[in-house]
Amino acid sequence: MSQIRRAYAKLYFGNRKNIDNKSIKLSKEQIELIDSGIQEIKEIIENGHENGSMEYGKLRIIINVLKKVQNYPLTLEQCEELTNLLMNLPNVKLTDVQKHAISTGADVNLLIIVNNFRKTIIGKFASSIDLAQKQTEDIEELKLLNKKLTSGIVKENSIAVSKVRDEIYSKISNIQTKNAIEKIRNEVPEGILHIIEDLTNGTIDIDKSKEIINLEVQKKLKTQPNNRFSLTEEQVRTQIIIQIRRVLQDKADRFRIKDPEKAIYDFQKLTDNSDLDMALQTVIGNLVATKDFEIAKQILNKFSTGKGSNKLISACKSLRYNIKTAEIGDMILKGIRAVGTPEEEEKYFELIKNGIKESNIDLSFIPLGKSRDGSRNITFQDILDIIDNRRVFQKI
């Protein structure tokens, strides 16, 4: 259990802070060598030129330094500083002798070598940015990372840099969409909240509740923009029903259903739905969220008699699977949070192992809640991806 406990903690708390320290492992001597190399290049650029031009021979010193540092993993800050230095090299002053030597092949073209090094360092910089963007869900941090990849840097290594920029743009867009949906989900009108409360308490007045929903539909229709993306009355009504379902499942601790069977029939009447599948999914989702697994099973057994529409039969099969995965996930979380003797933990682990084997469950469907910042869902498979799968499965 200790391995699983550590892996879960890593996923729960996240590790995006101090990215450089965690991802780059260098000795003290290596760090000093890289930093001194960067400082040497900096001094050459700042002091080794006159009237905006640098002596051609100075490039050889810069190349020697780059040869030393290029084979080491570099932190984001080191990559950024080297990139900025190489992007801002002064013009190089060539003597007639040097021009002749290069043109005849008697000497290598140091400018080409420096340009190749610059492209390599920029590639490393892009990789460092990519690593950093993968470890954050903060839009402002993502924008800051993207800002580091300037148009000049893109021109120098367009393939590597453009790929990372595209990924950042896509991630920002996805997070903004997710936040917008979450905002809509959380902005529940007071009248709809009253309907949800009455539904969970078993005191709902169906006719009155339908009137409230109709009023909310009309409000939304009046305030929405009038264009080709405007929703129809039926689509707005569907949105409100979806909102009720989400609140019952996402905020189940606050809206705990007292009489599940009655709630199923009430929800069916409220939505004018002839099929029970939506009502059943909503109520079972609420019971699973509150960890009332046994009640959920009893309710499901009552409604999954093998009769009814194919849609209902399919829904019951899916719900049975969801209950089992949630139940095993809850067992794993209890094991993670509890501290017992090695013998006690071994016995508890056997229970989890048997539950997984008997149910033939896909480990990626076993939920273990969200990370602390709410940015990701954690599954049992995520934990196994961190630790040695084979060793754990031998033990599980």
N, C-alpha and C positions, 0 to 999 in steps of 0.2 A: 504493500500500500504506500510505502514511503516514496517510491518512484512516481507513482500516480499522483500523490499529494504534491510533490515538487513540480511536476509537469503542469498540473492544474493551476498552481499558484503562478507559474510563469505566464500561462494563458490568461488568467483572471486579471492579474495586475498589469500585464503588458510589459514590454521592454524597450519602448521607443526612446526613453530618456538615456542619455549618455551613450548614444549609438556608437560613437567612435571607440570608447573604452571597451565596449562589449564585443564589437565585431572585429577589432584590429588588435592582434597580439604581437607586440614587439618588445624586445629587451630594451633596457635603459640605454645601452650603447647604440642600438639601432635608431632609437628615437633621436638621440643626440646627433648621430651621423646625418639623418635626414634633415633635421632642423638646421644644422650648421651648413649643409649643402644649399638649402633654400636661402639662408642668410647670405651665403657667398654669391649666389646669382643676383640677389637683390642689391648687394653692394657694387657688383660689376655694372649693373644697369644704371644705378644711381650715380656712380662716381666714374665709371669707365668710359665716358664719352664726352665729346666737346661739340658745341654748336649743333646738338641734336643728332650727331652721328657717332657710331661706335667703331673702334678698330676691328678689322676682320679677325685678327688673332684672338681677340677676347672670346669669340664664339667657341674656340677650341677648349677654353677653360670651362665654359658653360656646358659643353657637350660632355666633358669628363665628369662633371658633377652629376649630370643627368644619367650617365651610365651607372654611376654608383647607386643612385636612389631608385632607378626605374624597376628593379627587381623586388623591391620591398612593397608590402601592402601599405597604402597611404590612407591617412584619415581624411575625412571630407574637407577639413580645414587646410590640411597640407596640399591636397589636390587643388583646392580653390586658389591658394596662394601661388602655387607653381603655375597654374593655368593663367592667372592674371599677369604674372611676371612675363611668361612667354608670349602672351598676347600683346604685350606693350614693349617689346624689344625696340630699341632705337634703330634708325636706319644704319646699315653697315657700310663703312667707307672702305672701298677697295682700291689698292694701288694698281698701276698698270701692270706691274710684275705679277701680282696676285691674279688679276683678270686673265693674263696670258697663261699662267699655270693651270687655271681652272679650264680654260677653253681648250688647251692642248691635252688635258687629262693628266698633267704632271702632278696635280694636286686635287684632292677631293673637294667638292663644293660643300663647304660647311653650312651654308644656308639651307641646302636641301636636307642635311642631317638634322639640323635644328628644327626644321619644319616637320620632319617625321617624328621627332621626339614630342613636339608640341601636340601633334595629332594623337599620339599614344597617351600622353598625360591627360588630354581632354577626354579621351575614352575612359580613363580611370575616374576622372571627375564625374562623368555622366553615370558611371556605375555606382559611385558613392551617393550621388543624388538619388538614383533609383533605389538603393538600399534604404535611404532615409525616408523616401516617400512611401515605401511599402510598410513602414513602421509607424505611420501616423494617420489619423483620421481628421486631424485639425485642418480646416480649410486655410486659415491664415498661414500655418506652417507650410502647407503645400504651395501656396502662392509665393512664399518667400523662397522656397527651393526652386520653383520654376523661374523666378526672377534672376537667379544666379546663372541660368543658362541663357546668356545674351545672344542676340542675333549674330554677333561676331563669332562667338563660340560655335554656334550652329553651322556657320559657313566652313569652319575649320574641320569639323567631323560631323557632317550632316546626318549620316546613317545612325550612329550611336546616340547622338544628342536628340535628334528629332523623335526617335522612338521613346525616349524617356519623357520628353515634353508632352508627347501625345498621351502617354499613360497618366501623367499628372493632370492634364486637361480632362481626360475621361473620368478620373477619380473624383476630381472636384465637381464635375457635372453630376455624377452618380450620388455624391454626398448631398449636394444641394437638392436634388430630386427627392432623396430619402427624407431630408429635413422638411421639405415642403409637404410630403405625404404625412409625416409625423405631426406636423402642425395642424393639418386638417383633421387628423385622427384625434388629436388632443382637444381641439376646439369643439366641444360638445355643447349644444344649446341647452339651457336650463330645462326646458320642456322635455327634451329627449332624455335628460338625466332622470327626471321624475318617472318617465316611462320605464327606464331600466330598473330603478329602485322598486317600483310596483311589481315589475315582472319577477324580480328576485324574491320579493316578500310574498308573492302569491296573491297580491291585492289589486292586480291590474284591471282597469275598466277598459275593455277593448275598444268600444265605440268612442269614448273620450280620447283614448290614446291615438286612434286613427285621425281624429280631428286635429290633434296637436301636430301629428306628422304632416297632414295636409297643409297646415299653416306654415310649417317650416319649409315645405316644398315651394309654396308660393313666394316666401321671403327670398329663397335662394334664386328662384327664377327671375325675380325683379332686380336683384343686385348683380346678377352675372352679366358679363359683357355680351352684347348682341352681335355675334359673328359666327363664322362657320364652325367654330369649336364649341358653341353654346350647347348645353345639355338639354335634352327633352325632359318633360315632366316625369316620365317614367324612369329616366336615368337618374334624376335627382332623388326620387323616392328610393331607388335601389341603393344610392350612396348612403342615405340615412339608415337604411336597414343594415348595410355593411358596417356602419359606424356603431350601431347598437351591438352587433355581434362582436366587433373588436373590443369594445369596452368590457363586455361580459367575459371575454377571454384574457385580455391584457391587464384588466384591473379587477381580477376575480377576488382578490383579498378584500377589496372594498365592496364589491357587489357579489356576495356569496349567495347562490341559489338555495333557498330553504326547502322547496318542494320540487325536485327535478322533473318528476312526471307531469305535474301540472304546468310547469314552466314550458315544457315541450309543446303541449297542446295550446297554451296561451300564445306562444311565439308563432305557431302555425296559423292561428286565427289572426294575429296581428298582421302577418305578412300576406294573408290570403293565399297561402301556398298549399296546394292539395297534397303535395309530397311532404313526408316527415323528415327527409334527409337533412335539410338545412336546420330545422329546429333541433334535431337530434345532435348534429355536429356542434351547434352552438352550446347546448346545455352540457354535453359530454366534455367539451373544451373547457368550460367553466369548472367542472368537477375535477378534471385533470390538473388544471392550474392551481386549485386549492388542495391538491394531493388527496382527494377523496376517491382513491382508486377503486375500493371495494364497492362503493355506491355507484360509481361509473359503470363497473362491470355488471352490477345487478340491473341497472336501467337498460344497458345495452342488451343483456340477455332477454329482457322483457320485450324489446322491440325487434330483435333479430330472430324472428321465428322461422325464417326462410320464406315467408310470404311477403307480399308487397312488390313494388316495382323493382326492376333491375338496378335502378339508381339507388334505392334504399338498401338493397342487399350489398351493393358495392360499398356504400357509405359505412355500413356496419362492419364490414371486413376491414376497411381502412381504420376505423375508430378503434377496433380491437387491437390492431397493431400499434396504434398511437398510445393507447393506455399501457400496453406492455413496455414499450420503449421508455415512456415517462416514468413508469414504476421502477425499472432497472436504473434509470438515470438518477432517480431519487435515492435508491440504495447506494449507488456509487458516491453521491454527494455526502450522504450520512457517514460513509466509511472514510471519506477524505477529511471531514470535519471532526470526527471522533478520534480520540487517542486511546488506544488500548494496549495490552501486552502483545508481543509478537504472536502468541498462540491465538489470542482473541481475533487479531487482525487476519490471521491465516484462515480461521473458521469463517469469518465474515466474507472473506475473499472467495471462499468456496461457494457460498450462497450466490454471489454475483456471477461467478463462473457458470454454475449450473443453470441460473436463470437465462443467461445468454445462450448457452448450448441448447437448452430445451426449446427456447422460442425461435431459434434460427434467425436472429435479428441482425440486420445490417448495422455495424457499429457506428457508422456515420449518422444514423438516425436516433442514436441514444443521446437525448439532450442533457446538458449539464449547465443550463442557464446562460447568462451573458457575461462578458468581461465587465470589469468594474466601471469602465467608461461607457458601457452600453454599445460599443462600436461593432461587436461581433458576437455571434452565437457560438458557444463551445459545445463540441460533441465528444463522445468517448474516443472516436477515431482521431480527433485532433491530439488527444493525449498520447495515443499510441504512435502518432507520427513523430512525436518529440523523443520518446524513449524507444528502446529496442523492441520492436514488435514481436520477434520470435521468442525472446526471453520471457516477455510478459505473457504471451499466449501459452507458453509451456507452463507458466505458473498459474495463468487464469484457466 
